[in-house]
Amino acid sequence: MFASMMLTLTFVVPVRAASLAPSHPVSFELDVQPILTAHGCNSGACHGKQRGQNGFQLSLLGFDSDFDFSALAQQSRGRRVTITAPSSSLLVQKATAQMPHGGGRRIEPDSNAYHTLVDWIAQGVPRRIADEPSLDRVVLAESEFSLAPNQQAELSVIAHYSDGSSRDVTELATYLANDAAVVQADASGHLTAGPLPGETAVMVRYMNHISVANVNIPRTDPLPDGFYEERPRANFIDDLVFQKLDALEIQISPPASDAVFLRRVYTDVIGRLPTSERAKRFLESNAADKRAELVDEILNQPEYADHWANLWADLLRPNPYRVGIKAVLNYDNWIRQQFRDNVPYDQFASGLITAQGSTWRNGAVTLYRDRRSPDEIATLISQLFLGIRLECAKCHHHPFEKWSQRDFYSFAAFFAKVDRKGVGLSPPISGGEEIVFNSERGEVKHPVTGQVLDPRPLFGSVDESIENNPRQALSQWMTSTENEYFAKVHVNRIWALLMGRGLVDPVDDLRSTNPPSNPALLDALAQHFQDSGYDQKELIRLIVLSNAYATGSQPNATNKTDRLNYSRHYRQRLRAEILVDAVTAVTETSETFTALPPESRANQIWTHRVDSMFLDTFGRPNENQDPPCERISDSSVTQTLHLMNSRDIDRRIRSDSSRAARLSAAEIPATEIVDELYLATFSRQPSIEERRYAASLIEKSGDDRRNVIEDIMWAMLNSPEFILQN
């Protein structure tokens, strides 16, 4: 009986195979792989993960066609395809769930995808077909959508090939909306807008080619005619912000008061509060250009260098127990000196990229003491100075970008000849000196092919005349005005620090699938930065003197949900170092940090190993975290409890040398005491009601005058107005 069945099978199969003979040649790369990708077979959660699934591995998202062909047609003795019985192939049976499959049914029987797979197998599973073109690009028939709430739309994806042909691949593309609450995209490219106004981007991927559709859902209630035509403009920032808000029918909040602007610009630009005397003088001034004069004044304060060096230290500072305390101290001194000298940003970056010499004499080389291998250095440099996150491409083709493994390791090859002399690292006490220099030897190999790769930038080309010094060539390419990423990532970082959110968020993730909320503004800022000679102070001045920066934070009915377009100032908790220094300034006491001179400020700390419960509570980076460090800016119950119960803060308020002690001993009216407390703590005058109430408490206190002033000060330090930047 068994022999009879076998004879029957061998008789039937050739007839069936002939009946399914393909009417046209089927391409593995152009027809089969897109099906596997569209149906999730090679996704990271399925056979595309690092070790595959159940003994079957595909390259992630089909980035390696040769590997995938081998896995399907050759590995496991070719058991996954049966040329004599295509529809009985394991590949087809599993995908259609006609055999048990952990991933369930991915392809419907009798669908176009099903017939394409069967046709390819019946054709003899060729790797390539005659005169096979290559995929050149993928475009969207329409990439900008303005939809009404709950409106629907269709994406149309067209693939273009090297032979001039094109085809509609909408059904085989994959779709992902950056914000599904704004718009949803299903597997067929069907868009459905949400019920509320908003905007987002939808990533469209087809075989390692990516396009982006931008979707806006403006408000249905129009603004009054000429609303933005009547608003004053300080510079091009206002033009571009107002233009976007006008298109979205969003009304900007009223301007911030002088007091709010004063406190905002002080904490943003130099990381401290203005003194009560400076605040009073500014608020009482009637000069038309007093804000511009204020900005020029504070940009020249010594605190500017410490504040911005402290911000950059988060991005660069290594663990001292790993690289050595002296090396970290020299690194910190080098960073601070760059900002003291207002070194142009391109020179700052070049100084790091090309650094060589002793870790005890040139702090910049500590970068190469901390990062020991070319791939480690490449990921840090590309993220910091290009806004390109290459980590994914280290193992496979980047899932959300165009970068391949070859791109990654070719970029890493710029650092292949970095060499070192010295004792190296010996944590937890890496105290020895190390010399970083350019070696004559050093190479980077492709991890799959083993090929030695020449240094190659991610795009464009480098100056061949200095190829014998790869880091110098990389520095020139990176800081060139033709490299738009270099300027964009820095202006985006500065914009985020000053405006509460980057035009691109996260600030160092400038990929096509994460487009800026206002592309024209990002381009204009980058161009201005380049034209200024990469002058950071000039960039800061431009932003803080715009009317967009000086907008109030109080939302209105049209902008209460806006978090992308700067229709109001986005409130944020003050940075930990700013709050520490604010407490010492308000209380008129001094802080002492280990490893620092007496009366040093928190933003002068050169290592997070310096103990401070306050700084830890308010979110400074973990000292063991690798740079670039992400700070947690959210408020927490722990922070509130710390302010309420901190013995150190209580000691400062009640110190015999504190502001409260001085004011209680002074023979001045209670109203003047209240005014000084409000100016010192909130940078504003108290309201009539606040002055009347607080002054009455002091006047009624009698011999308890000092305790009442201390209690008022404690309450003010525990208020949201003190902790938050309005």
HELIX and SHEET records of a PDB file:
HELIX    1   1 PHE A    2  SER A   19  1                                  18    
HELIX    2   2 PHE A   28  VAL A   32  3                                   5    
HELIX    3   3 GLN A   33  ALA A   38  1                                   6    
HELIX    4   4 LEU A   60  GLY A   62  5                                   3    
HELIX    5   5 SER A   65  PHE A   69  1                                   5    
HELIX    6   6 SER A   70  GLN A   74  3                                   5    
HELIX    7   7 GLN A   75  GLY A   78  5                                   4    
HELIX    8   8 PRO A   86  SER A   88  5                                   3    
HELIX    9   9 LEU A   90  ALA A   95  1                                   6    
HELIX   10  10 ASN A  112  ALA A  122  1                                  11    
HELIX   11  11 THR A  170  LEU A  172  5                                   3    
HELIX   12  12 PHE A  236  ALA A  247  1                                  12    
HELIX   13  13 ASP A  258  VAL A  269  1                                  12    
HELIX   14  14 SER A  276  GLU A  284  1                                   9    
HELIX   15  15 LYS A  290  LEU A  299  1                                  10    
HELIX   16  16 GLU A  303  LEU A  316  1                                  14    
HELIX   17  17 PRO A  320  VAL A  323  1                                   4    
HELIX   18  18 ILE A  325  ARG A  340  1                                  16    
HELIX   19  19 TYR A  345  ILE A  353  1                                   9    
HELIX   20  20 GLY A  363  VAL A  365  5                                   3    
HELIX   21  21 THR A  366  ASP A  370  1                                   5    
HELIX   22  22 PRO A  374  LEU A  386  1                                  13    
HELIX   23  23 GLU A  391  LYS A  394  5                                   4    
HELIX   24  24 GLN A  405  ALA A  412  1                                   8    
HELIX   25  25 ALA A  413  PHE A  415  5                                   3    
HELIX   26  26 GLU A  464  ILE A  466  5                                   3    
HELIX   27  27 PRO A  470  THR A  479  1                                  10    
HELIX   28  28 GLU A  484  MET A  499  1                                  16    
HELIX   29  29 PRO A  519  ASP A  531  1                                  13    
HELIX   30  30 GLN A  536  VAL A  544  1                                   9    
HELIX   31  31 ALA A  576  THR A  587  1                                  12    
HELIX   32  32 ALA A  602  GLN A  604  5                                   3    
HELIX   33  33 MET A  613  THR A  617  1                                   5    
HELIX   34  34 VAL A  637  ASN A  645  1                                   9    
HELIX   35  35 ARG A  647  ILE A  653  1                                   7    
HELIX   36  36 ARG A  659  ALA A  665  1                                   7    
HELIX   37  37 ALA A  670  PHE A  682  1                                  13    
HELIX   38  38 ILE A  688  GLU A  699  1                                  12    
HELIX   39  39 GLY A  702  ASP A  704  5                                   3    
HELIX   40  40 ARG A  705  LEU A  717  1                                  13    
HELIX   41  41 PRO A  720  ILE A  723  1                                   4    
SHEET    1   A 3 LEU A 135  LEU A 140  0                                        
SHEET    2   A 3 VAL A 157  TYR A 161 -1                                        
SHEET    3   A 3 SER A 166  ASP A 168 -1                                        
SHEET    1   B 4 GLU A 144  SER A 146  0                                        
SHEET    2   B 4 HIS A 209  ILE A 217  1                                        
SHEET    3   B 4 GLY A 198  TYR A 206 -1                                        
SHEET    4   B 4 THR A 174  ALA A 177 -1                                        
SHEET    1   C 3 GLN A 152  GLU A 154  0                                        
SHEET    2   C 3 HIS A 190  ALA A 193 -1                                        
SHEET    3   C 3 VAL A 183  ALA A 185 -1                                        
SHEET    1   D 3 GLY A 357  SER A 358  0                                        
SHEET    2   D 3 GLU A 434  ASN A 438 -1                                        
SHEET    3   D 3 VAL A 418  GLY A 422 -1                                        
SHEET    1   E 2 VAL A 444  LYS A 445  0                                        
SHEET    2   E 2 VAL A 452  LEU A 453 -1                                        
SHEET    1   F 2 GLN A 572  ARG A 573  0                                        
SHEET    2   F 2 LEU A 724  GLN A 725 -1                                        
END                                                                             
